[in-house]
């Protein structure tokens, strides 16, 4: 590479920083909730990329909160113990033993691994769960099968998120990493869907953004092209006309619920793309789908 090529490369890097400047200014001091899951939790290179992005967000003035899943780790731990999973209406029934394993895996293994990775990149992460300070209060969740109400064992439905703990951490120098375990008033622990926890946390802290890392490129239109921005009412129309279907429906419905409860924008992005968080937040077009509320 000659001197001219080196200079051109440096100028392009400077241009990237300048493009990010208005977004850094706009979101400085704002809270961003990142739901960390999918292939980004499995691939080592993607893990490192996501941790670097989250740490950088903190250093340049945003307040990231990480909520993680861990379904594959739970399934592996159950299989290793010879515990067979059962399902009710497509949802895993969580008996006492399964709950014990889930709690051990999510809090004792997955959460601490994420904390360690963030700390390794220079962040100051602290791992917590909804049990700590009873900050995620929940009740037993039920589903309906053939018109009958069926329980799911120790699967939780969130009643309230006490955001004071998260406020204390994010307003200081720390990055909270939240395991999706809640508790009821009797002290029983419950496993909760990580997307649900991320949305509830975002609503409770008044987050500027909720970002869902997935294994899809984003919401697509009828031609299969990525929709980079859409208002929540447009998303509803796409559900009604069948453009959005299958497993994407509950995900976007959760996004719209978060917007209705005060979150300004929800992003569905492809966690398989290196530095996906930076590309989505700090570039004009982004890489995934931004679902906007009225006051975005």
Secondary structure, 3 states (H helix, E strand, C coil): CCHHHHHHHHHHHHHHHHHHHHHHHHHCCCEEEEEECHHHHCCHHHHHHHHHHHHHHHHCCCEEEEEECCHHHHHHHHHHCCCCCCEECCEECECHHHHHHHHHHHHHHHHHHHHHHHHHCCCCEEEEECCHHHCEEEEEEEEEECCEEEEEEEEEEEEEECCHHHHHHHCCCCEEEEECEEECCCCCEEECCHHHHHHHHHHHHCCCEEEEEECCCCCECCCCCECCEEEHHHHHHHHHCCCCCCCHHHHHHHHHHHHHCCCCEEEEEECCCCCHHHHHHHCCCCCCEEEECCCC
